[in-house]
Amino acid sequence: MSSKGSVVLAYSGGLDTSCILVWLKEQGYDVIAYLTNIGQKEDFEEARKKALKLGAKKVSSALYEDPYLLGTSLARPCIAHKQVEIAQREGAKYVSHGATGKGNDQVIAPWRMPEFYNWFKGRNDLMEYAKQHGIPIPVTPKSPWSMDENLMHISYEAGILENP
């Protein structure tokens, strides 16, 4: 299969972005995983190794050293700015992310694509996909939440938290 081009994926190493990395590869994209340190507690070396193991052709990272007062939404511009910079440097035609409900013509947002969201109805489907594709993930059916942490804020999401 010929490549549809390179895509820079804002990659956390979690369930959503790990499955999206593999899915983008299956769709014919060359994936450059982009990791950014905005104050969250992550093992970035392990996330880098995981991205490469899952098929990323390259991993790029950024460390924001200045103090930012960031909540979840305020972290996004920092991530996107550097992601676009990397895409331009690498000659990537697209950027991608694992956030829901966002996107435009230049962003591959799998959660807005019928071929993605009709296949993956929720986190349980993603967990099953991860299992079938040998994607190591930090969640289980008993502990399915996603955690978004940075230097200022932490938020959790999962169906059992949103619809108790």
PyMOL CGO cylinders between C-alpha atoms (Angstrom):
from pymol import cmd
from pymol.cgo import CYLINDER

trace = [
    CYLINDER, 0.00, 0.00, 0.00, 1.39, 3.41, -0.89, 0.3, 1, 1, 1, 1, 1, 1,
    CYLINDER, 1.39, 3.41, -0.89, 1.52, 6.00, 1.86, 0.3, 1, 1, 1, 1, 1, 1,
    CYLINDER, 1.52, 6.00, 1.86, -1.20, 8.64, 2.09, 0.3, 1, 1, 1, 1, 1, 1,
    CYLINDER, -1.20, 8.64, 2.09, 1.48, 10.89, 3.57, 0.3, 1, 1, 1, 1, 1, 1,
    CYLINDER, 1.48, 10.89, 3.57, 2.92, 11.65, 6.96, 0.3, 1, 1, 1, 1, 1, 1,
    CYLINDER, 2.92, 11.65, 6.96, 0.76, 12.61, 9.92, 0.3, 1, 1, 1, 1, 1, 1,
    CYLINDER, 0.76, 12.61, 9.92, 2.02, 14.03, 13.21, 0.3, 1, 1, 1, 1, 1, 1,
    CYLINDER, 2.02, 14.03, 13.21, -0.04, 12.46, 15.99, 0.3, 1, 1, 1, 1, 1, 1,
    CYLINDER, -0.04, 12.46, 15.99, -0.20, 14.22, 19.36, 0.3, 1, 1, 1, 1, 1, 1,
    CYLINDER, -0.20, 14.22, 19.36, 0.63, 11.05, 21.28, 0.3, 1, 1, 1, 1, 1, 1,
    CYLINDER, 0.63, 11.05, 21.28, 0.22, 10.38, 25.00, 0.3, 1, 1, 1, 1, 1, 1,
    CYLINDER, 0.22, 10.38, 25.00, 0.80, 6.64, 25.06, 0.3, 1, 1, 1, 1, 1, 1,
    CYLINDER, 0.80, 6.64, 25.06, -2.69, 6.06, 26.44, 0.3, 1, 1, 1, 1, 1, 1,
    CYLINDER, -2.69, 6.06, 26.44, -5.53, 3.95, 25.08, 0.3, 1, 1, 1, 1, 1, 1,
    CYLINDER, -5.53, 3.95, 25.08, -6.95, 6.44, 22.55, 0.3, 1, 1, 1, 1, 1, 1,
    CYLINDER, -6.95, 6.44, 22.55, -3.74, 7.67, 20.95, 0.3, 1, 1, 1, 1, 1, 1,
    CYLINDER, -3.74, 7.67, 20.95, -2.10, 4.22, 20.94, 0.3, 1, 1, 1, 1, 1, 1,
    CYLINDER, -2.10, 4.22, 20.94, -5.07, 2.73, 19.09, 0.3, 1, 1, 1, 1, 1, 1,
    CYLINDER, -5.07, 2.73, 19.09, -5.22, 5.76, 16.78, 0.3, 1, 1, 1, 1, 1, 1,
    CYLINDER, -5.22, 5.76, 16.78, -1.52, 5.34, 15.95, 0.3, 1, 1, 1, 1, 1, 1,
    CYLINDER, -1.52, 5.34, 15.95, -2.09, 1.73, 14.85, 0.3, 1, 1, 1, 1, 1, 1,
    CYLINDER, -2.09, 1.73, 14.85, -5.35, 2.65, 13.08, 0.3, 1, 1, 1, 1, 1, 1,
    CYLINDER, -5.35, 2.65, 13.08, -3.66, 5.48, 11.13, 0.3, 1, 1, 1, 1, 1, 1,
    CYLINDER, -3.66, 5.48, 11.13, -0.96, 3.00, 10.04, 0.3, 1, 1, 1, 1, 1, 1,
    CYLINDER, -0.96, 3.00, 10.04, -3.70, 0.61, 8.87, 0.3, 1, 1, 1, 1, 1, 1,
    CYLINDER, -3.70, 0.61, 8.87, -5.25, 3.48, 6.89, 0.3, 1, 1, 1, 1, 1, 1,
    CYLINDER, -5.25, 3.48, 6.89, -1.97, 4.00, 5.02, 0.3, 1, 1, 1, 1, 1, 1,
    CYLINDER, -1.97, 4.00, 5.02, -0.39, 6.94, 6.85, 0.3, 1, 1, 1, 1, 1, 1,
    CYLINDER, -0.39, 6.94, 6.85, 3.20, 7.26, 8.03, 0.3, 1, 1, 1, 1, 1, 1,
    CYLINDER, 3.20, 7.26, 8.03, 2.90, 8.32, 11.66, 0.3, 1, 1, 1, 1, 1, 1,
    CYLINDER, 2.90, 8.32, 11.66, 5.24, 10.64, 13.52, 0.3, 1, 1, 1, 1, 1, 1,
    CYLINDER, 5.24, 10.64, 13.52, 4.35, 10.45, 17.21, 0.3, 1, 1, 1, 1, 1, 1,
    CYLINDER, 4.35, 10.45, 17.21, 4.70, 13.73, 19.08, 0.3, 1, 1, 1, 1, 1, 1,
    CYLINDER, 4.70, 13.73, 19.08, 5.13, 13.71, 22.86, 0.3, 1, 1, 1, 1, 1, 1,
    CYLINDER, 5.13, 13.71, 22.86, 5.09, 16.88, 24.92, 0.3, 1, 1, 1, 1, 1, 1,
    CYLINDER, 5.09, 16.88, 24.92, 5.93, 17.48, 28.55, 0.3, 1, 1, 1, 1, 1, 1,
    CYLINDER, 5.93, 17.48, 28.55, 3.57, 20.06, 29.97, 0.3, 1, 1, 1, 1, 1, 1,
    CYLINDER, 3.57, 20.06, 29.97, 4.04, 19.06, 33.58, 0.3, 1, 1, 1, 1, 1, 1,
    CYLINDER, 4.04, 19.06, 33.58, 2.31, 15.68, 33.66, 0.3, 1, 1, 1, 1, 1, 1,
    CYLINDER, 2.31, 15.68, 33.66, 3.90, 12.67, 35.33, 0.3, 1, 1, 1, 1, 1, 1,
    CYLINDER, 3.90, 12.67, 35.33, 4.76, 10.43, 32.39, 0.3, 1, 1, 1, 1, 1, 1,
    CYLINDER, 4.76, 10.43, 32.39, 7.54, 8.03, 31.58, 0.3, 1, 1, 1, 1, 1, 1,
    CYLINDER, 7.54, 8.03, 31.58, 8.38, 9.69, 28.28, 0.3, 1, 1, 1, 1, 1, 1,
    CYLINDER, 8.38, 9.69, 28.28, 11.07, 7.17, 27.39, 0.3, 1, 1, 1, 1, 1, 1,
    CYLINDER, 11.07, 7.17, 27.39, 8.58, 4.32, 27.75, 0.3, 1, 1, 1, 1, 1, 1,
    CYLINDER, 8.58, 4.32, 27.75, 5.99, 6.23, 25.69, 0.3, 1, 1, 1, 1, 1, 1,
    CYLINDER, 5.99, 6.23, 25.69, 8.65, 6.83, 23.00, 0.3, 1, 1, 1, 1, 1, 1,
    CYLINDER, 8.65, 6.83, 23.00, 9.55, 3.12, 22.90, 0.3, 1, 1, 1, 1, 1, 1,
    CYLINDER, 9.55, 3.12, 22.90, 5.87, 2.19, 22.77, 0.3, 1, 1, 1, 1, 1, 1,
    CYLINDER, 5.87, 2.19, 22.77, 5.17, 4.53, 19.84, 0.3, 1, 1, 1, 1, 1, 1,
    CYLINDER, 5.17, 4.53, 19.84, 8.06, 3.06, 17.87, 0.3, 1, 1, 1, 1, 1, 1,
    CYLINDER, 8.06, 3.06, 17.87, 6.98, -0.50, 18.72, 0.3, 1, 1, 1, 1, 1, 1,
    CYLINDER, 6.98, -0.50, 18.72, 3.46, 0.30, 17.48, 0.3, 1, 1, 1, 1, 1, 1,
    CYLINDER, 3.46, 0.30, 17.48, 4.82, 1.50, 14.14, 0.3, 1, 1, 1, 1, 1, 1,
    CYLINDER, 4.82, 1.50, 14.14, 5.57, 5.21, 14.39, 0.3, 1, 1, 1, 1, 1, 1,
    CYLINDER, 5.57, 5.21, 14.39, 8.28, 6.02, 11.87, 0.3, 1, 1, 1, 1, 1, 1,
    CYLINDER, 8.28, 6.02, 11.87, 9.66, 8.66, 14.22, 0.3, 1, 1, 1, 1, 1, 1,
    CYLINDER, 9.66, 8.66, 14.22, 9.01, 10.15, 17.66, 0.3, 1, 1, 1, 1, 1, 1,
    CYLINDER, 9.01, 10.15, 17.66, 9.47, 13.83, 18.32, 0.3, 1, 1, 1, 1, 1, 1,
    CYLINDER, 9.47, 13.83, 18.32, 9.14, 15.48, 21.69, 0.3, 1, 1, 1, 1, 1, 1,
    CYLINDER, 9.14, 15.48, 21.69, 9.02, 18.88, 23.32, 0.3, 1, 1, 1, 1, 1, 1,
    CYLINDER, 9.02, 18.88, 23.32, 9.61, 20.02, 26.86, 0.3, 1, 1, 1, 1, 1, 1,
    CYLINDER, 9.61, 20.02, 26.86, 7.96, 23.22, 27.98, 0.3, 1, 1, 1, 1, 1, 1,
    CYLINDER, 7.96, 23.22, 27.98, 10.29, 24.50, 30.69, 0.3, 1, 1, 1, 1, 1, 1,
    CYLINDER, 10.29, 24.50, 30.69, 8.71, 27.84, 31.44, 0.3, 1, 1, 1, 1, 1, 1,
    CYLINDER, 8.71, 27.84, 31.44, 5.95, 27.77, 34.03, 0.3, 1, 1, 1, 1, 1, 1,
    CYLINDER, 5.95, 27.77, 34.03, 2.55, 27.68, 32.35, 0.3, 1, 1, 1, 1, 1, 1,
    CYLINDER, 2.55, 27.68, 32.35, -0.69, 27.97, 34.26, 0.3, 1, 1, 1, 1, 1, 1,
    CYLINDER, -0.69, 27.97, 34.26, -2.49, 25.37, 32.19, 0.3, 1, 1, 1, 1, 1, 1,
    CYLINDER, -2.49, 25.37, 32.19, -5.73, 23.54, 32.66, 0.3, 1, 1, 1, 1, 1, 1,
    CYLINDER, -5.73, 23.54, 32.66, -6.66, 20.82, 30.20, 0.3, 1, 1, 1, 1, 1, 1,
    CYLINDER, -6.66, 20.82, 30.20, -8.01, 23.17, 27.54, 0.3, 1, 1, 1, 1, 1, 1,
    CYLINDER, -8.01, 23.17, 27.54, -5.19, 25.69, 27.93, 0.3, 1, 1, 1, 1, 1, 1,
    CYLINDER, -5.19, 25.69, 27.93, -2.58, 23.00, 27.24, 0.3, 1, 1, 1, 1, 1, 1,
    CYLINDER, -2.58, 23.00, 27.24, -3.95, 22.34, 23.76, 0.3, 1, 1, 1, 1, 1, 1,
    CYLINDER, -3.95, 22.34, 23.76, -2.50, 25.44, 22.03, 0.3, 1, 1, 1, 1, 1, 1,
    CYLINDER, -2.50, 25.44, 22.03, 0.98, 24.59, 23.35, 0.3, 1, 1, 1, 1, 1, 1,
    CYLINDER, 0.98, 24.59, 23.35, 0.66, 21.06, 22.03, 0.3, 1, 1, 1, 1, 1, 1,
    CYLINDER, 0.66, 21.06, 22.03, -0.80, 22.13, 18.67, 0.3, 1, 1, 1, 1, 1, 1,
    CYLINDER, -0.80, 22.13, 18.67, 1.79, 24.87, 18.09, 0.3, 1, 1, 1, 1, 1, 1,
    CYLINDER, 1.79, 24.87, 18.09, 4.72, 22.50, 18.44, 0.3, 1, 1, 1, 1, 1, 1,
    CYLINDER, 4.72, 22.50, 18.44, 2.88, 19.73, 16.57, 0.3, 1, 1, 1, 1, 1, 1,
    CYLINDER, 2.88, 19.73, 16.57, 2.45, 22.00, 13.51, 0.3, 1, 1, 1, 1, 1, 1,
    CYLINDER, 2.45, 22.00, 13.51, 6.10, 23.03, 13.78, 0.3, 1, 1, 1, 1, 1, 1,
    CYLINDER, 6.10, 23.03, 13.78, 7.14, 19.35, 13.66, 0.3, 1, 1, 1, 1, 1, 1,
    CYLINDER, 7.14, 19.35, 13.66, 4.74, 18.65, 10.77, 0.3, 1, 1, 1, 1, 1, 1,
    CYLINDER, 4.74, 18.65, 10.77, 6.29, 21.49, 8.76, 0.3, 1, 1, 1, 1, 1, 1,
    CYLINDER, 6.29, 21.49, 8.76, 9.84, 20.35, 9.55, 0.3, 1, 1, 1, 1, 1, 1,
    CYLINDER, 9.84, 20.35, 9.55, 9.03, 16.73, 8.65, 0.3, 1, 1, 1, 1, 1, 1,
    CYLINDER, 9.03, 16.73, 8.65, 7.04, 17.59, 5.53, 0.3, 1, 1, 1, 1, 1, 1,
    CYLINDER, 7.04, 17.59, 5.53, 3.88, 15.97, 6.94, 0.3, 1, 1, 1, 1, 1, 1,
    CYLINDER, 3.88, 15.97, 6.94, 0.64, 16.80, 5.15, 0.3, 1, 1, 1, 1, 1, 1,
    CYLINDER, 0.64, 16.80, 5.15, -1.56, 16.21, 8.20, 0.3, 1, 1, 1, 1, 1, 1,
    CYLINDER, -1.56, 16.21, 8.20, -1.70, 16.38, 11.98, 0.3, 1, 1, 1, 1, 1, 1,
    CYLINDER, -1.70, 16.38, 11.98, -3.85, 14.16, 14.20, 0.3, 1, 1, 1, 1, 1, 1,
    CYLINDER, -3.85, 14.16, 14.20, -5.00, 13.95, 17.79, 0.3, 1, 1, 1, 1, 1, 1,
    CYLINDER, -5.00, 13.95, 17.79, -7.05, 11.74, 20.08, 0.3, 1, 1, 1, 1, 1, 1,
    CYLINDER, -7.05, 11.74, 20.08, -9.34, 14.46, 21.42, 0.3, 1, 1, 1, 1, 1, 1,
    CYLINDER, -9.34, 14.46, 21.42, -13.04, 14.16, 20.67, 0.3, 1, 1, 1, 1, 1, 1,
    CYLINDER, -13.04, 14.16, 20.67, -15.13, 16.78, 18.88, 0.3, 1, 1, 1, 1, 1, 1,
    CYLINDER, -15.13, 16.78, 18.88, -12.37, 18.78, 17.21, 0.3, 1, 1, 1, 1, 1, 1,
    CYLINDER, -12.37, 18.78, 17.21, -11.09, 18.97, 13.67, 0.3, 1, 1, 1, 1, 1, 1,
    CYLINDER, -11.09, 18.97, 13.67, -10.95, 20.79, 10.35, 0.3, 1, 1, 1, 1, 1, 1,
    CYLINDER, -10.95, 20.79, 10.35, -9.75, 20.08, 6.82, 0.3, 1, 1, 1, 1, 1, 1,
    CYLINDER, -9.75, 20.08, 6.82, -6.09, 19.96, 7.85, 0.3, 1, 1, 1, 1, 1, 1,
    CYLINDER, -6.09, 19.96, 7.85, -6.58, 17.81, 10.93, 0.3, 1, 1, 1, 1, 1, 1,
    CYLINDER, -6.58, 17.81, 10.93, -7.22, 14.09, 10.90, 0.3, 1, 1, 1, 1, 1, 1,
    CYLINDER, -7.22, 14.09, 10.90, -9.58, 13.69, 13.86, 0.3, 1, 1, 1, 1, 1, 1,
    CYLINDER, -9.58, 13.69, 13.86, -10.49, 9.99, 13.95, 0.3, 1, 1, 1, 1, 1, 1,
    CYLINDER, -10.49, 9.99, 13.95, -13.30, 10.51, 16.48, 0.3, 1, 1, 1, 1, 1, 1,
    CYLINDER, -13.30, 10.51, 16.48, -15.09, 12.63, 13.83, 0.3, 1, 1, 1, 1, 1, 1,
    CYLINDER, -15.09, 12.63, 13.83, -14.68, 10.06, 11.03, 0.3, 1, 1, 1, 1, 1, 1,
    CYLINDER, -14.68, 10.06, 11.03, -17.56, 7.57, 10.55, 0.3, 1, 1, 1, 1, 1, 1,
    CYLINDER, -17.56, 7.57, 10.55, -15.14, 4.80, 9.58, 0.3, 1, 1, 1, 1, 1, 1,
    CYLINDER, -15.14, 4.80, 9.58, -13.52, 5.25, 13.01, 0.3, 1, 1, 1, 1, 1, 1,
    CYLINDER, -13.52, 5.25, 13.01, -16.42, 6.02, 15.36, 0.3, 1, 1, 1, 1, 1, 1,
    CYLINDER, -16.42, 6.02, 15.36, -18.69, 3.39, 13.78, 0.3, 1, 1, 1, 1, 1, 1,
    CYLINDER, -18.69, 3.39, 13.78, -15.97, 0.82, 14.46, 0.3, 1, 1, 1, 1, 1, 1,
    CYLINDER, -15.97, 0.82, 14.46, -15.05, 2.09, 17.94, 0.3, 1, 1, 1, 1, 1, 1,
    CYLINDER, -15.05, 2.09, 17.94, -18.24, 2.83, 19.89, 0.3, 1, 1, 1, 1, 1, 1,
    CYLINDER, -18.24, 2.83, 19.89, -16.32, 3.59, 23.08, 0.3, 1, 1, 1, 1, 1, 1,
    CYLINDER, -16.32, 3.59, 23.08, -13.45, 2.64, 25.34, 0.3, 1, 1, 1, 1, 1, 1,
    CYLINDER, -13.45, 2.64, 25.34, -14.44, -1.04, 25.52, 0.3, 1, 1, 1, 1, 1, 1,
    CYLINDER, -14.44, -1.04, 25.52, -14.08, -1.34, 21.73, 0.3, 1, 1, 1, 1, 1, 1,
    CYLINDER, -14.08, -1.34, 21.73, -10.72, 0.45, 21.94, 0.3, 1, 1, 1, 1, 1, 1,
    CYLINDER, -10.72, 0.45, 21.94, -9.57, -1.93, 24.68, 0.3, 1, 1, 1, 1, 1, 1,
    CYLINDER, -9.57, -1.93, 24.68, -10.57, -4.92, 22.54, 0.3, 1, 1, 1, 1, 1, 1,
    CYLINDER, -10.57, -4.92, 22.54, -8.75, -3.45, 19.51, 0.3, 1, 1, 1, 1, 1, 1,
    CYLINDER, -8.75, -3.45, 19.51, -5.67, -2.87, 21.66, 0.3, 1, 1, 1, 1, 1, 1,
    CYLINDER, -5.67, -2.87, 21.66, -5.80, -6.48, 22.85, 0.3, 1, 1, 1, 1, 1, 1,
    CYLINDER, -5.80, -6.48, 22.85, -6.18, -7.83, 19.28, 0.3, 1, 1, 1, 1, 1, 1,
    CYLINDER, -6.18, -7.83, 19.28, -3.26, -5.70, 18.03, 0.3, 1, 1, 1, 1, 1, 1,
    CYLINDER, -3.26, -5.70, 18.03, -0.92, -6.28, 20.98, 0.3, 1, 1, 1, 1, 1, 1,
    CYLINDER, -0.92, -6.28, 20.98, -1.05, -2.64, 22.07, 0.3, 1, 1, 1, 1, 1, 1,
    CYLINDER, -1.05, -2.64, 22.07, -0.01, -2.33, 25.72, 0.3, 1, 1, 1, 1, 1, 1,
    CYLINDER, -0.01, -2.33, 25.72, -2.47, -0.03, 27.48, 0.3, 1, 1, 1, 1, 1, 1,
    CYLINDER, -2.47, -0.03, 27.48, -2.77, 1.34, 31.02, 0.3, 1, 1, 1, 1, 1, 1,
    CYLINDER, -2.77, 1.34, 31.02, -6.52, 0.63, 31.33, 0.3, 1, 1, 1, 1, 1, 1,
    CYLINDER, -6.52, 0.63, 31.33, -8.73, -2.40, 31.91, 0.3, 1, 1, 1, 1, 1, 1,
    CYLINDER, -8.73, -2.40, 31.91, -12.50, -2.95, 31.80, 0.3, 1, 1, 1, 1, 1, 1,
    CYLINDER, -12.50, -2.95, 31.80, -12.51, -2.57, 35.61, 0.3, 1, 1, 1, 1, 1, 1,
    CYLINDER, -12.51, -2.57, 35.61, -10.38, 0.58, 35.47, 0.3, 1, 1, 1, 1, 1, 1,
    CYLINDER, -10.38, 0.58, 35.47, -11.23, 2.23, 32.10, 0.3, 1, 1, 1, 1, 1, 1,
    CYLINDER, -11.23, 2.23, 32.10, -10.73, 5.91, 32.84, 0.3, 1, 1, 1, 1, 1, 1,
    CYLINDER, -10.73, 5.91, 32.84, -8.56, 8.30, 30.95, 0.3, 1, 1, 1, 1, 1, 1,
    CYLINDER, -8.56, 8.30, 30.95, -6.47, 10.78, 32.92, 0.3, 1, 1, 1, 1, 1, 1,
    CYLINDER, -6.47, 10.78, 32.92, -5.35, 14.13, 31.51, 0.3, 1, 1, 1, 1, 1, 1,
    CYLINDER, -5.35, 14.13, 31.51, -2.71, 15.60, 33.80, 0.3, 1, 1, 1, 1, 1, 1,
    CYLINDER, -2.71, 15.60, 33.80, -0.36, 18.53, 33.49, 0.3, 1, 1, 1, 1, 1, 1,
    CYLINDER, -0.36, 18.53, 33.49, 1.39, 20.93, 35.84, 0.3, 1, 1, 1, 1, 1, 1,
    CYLINDER, 1.39, 20.93, 35.84, -1.83, 22.76, 36.76, 0.3, 1, 1, 1, 1, 1, 1,
    CYLINDER, -1.83, 22.76, 36.76, -4.70, 20.37, 36.46, 0.3, 1, 1, 1, 1, 1, 1,
    CYLINDER, -4.70, 20.37, 36.46, -5.86, 16.76, 36.30, 0.3, 1, 1, 1, 1, 1, 1,
    CYLINDER, -5.86, 16.76, 36.30, -9.12, 15.48, 34.84, 0.3, 1, 1, 1, 1, 1, 1,
    CYLINDER, -9.12, 15.48, 34.84, -10.57, 12.00, 34.51, 0.3, 1, 1, 1, 1, 1, 1,
    CYLINDER, -10.57, 12.00, 34.51, -13.06, 10.68, 32.00, 0.3, 1, 1, 1, 1, 1, 1,
    CYLINDER, -13.06, 10.68, 32.00, -14.79, 7.38, 31.30, 0.3, 1, 1, 1, 1, 1, 1,
    CYLINDER, -14.79, 7.38, 31.30, -18.34, 6.25, 30.71, 0.3, 1, 1, 1, 1, 1, 1,
    CYLINDER, -18.34, 6.25, 30.71, -18.72, 5.00, 34.28, 0.3, 1, 1, 1, 1, 1, 1,
    CYLINDER, -18.72, 5.00, 34.28, -17.69, 8.43, 35.57, 0.3, 1, 1, 1, 1, 1, 1,
    CYLINDER, -17.69, 8.43, 35.57, -19.89, 10.40, 33.17, 0.3, 1, 1, 1, 1, 1, 1,
    CYLINDER, -19.89, 10.40, 33.17, -22.95, 8.12, 33.38, 0.3, 1, 1, 1, 1, 1, 1,
    CYLINDER, -22.95, 8.12, 33.38, -22.81, 6.53, 36.86, 0.3, 1, 1, 1, 1, 1, 1,
]
cmd.load_cgo(trace, "trace")
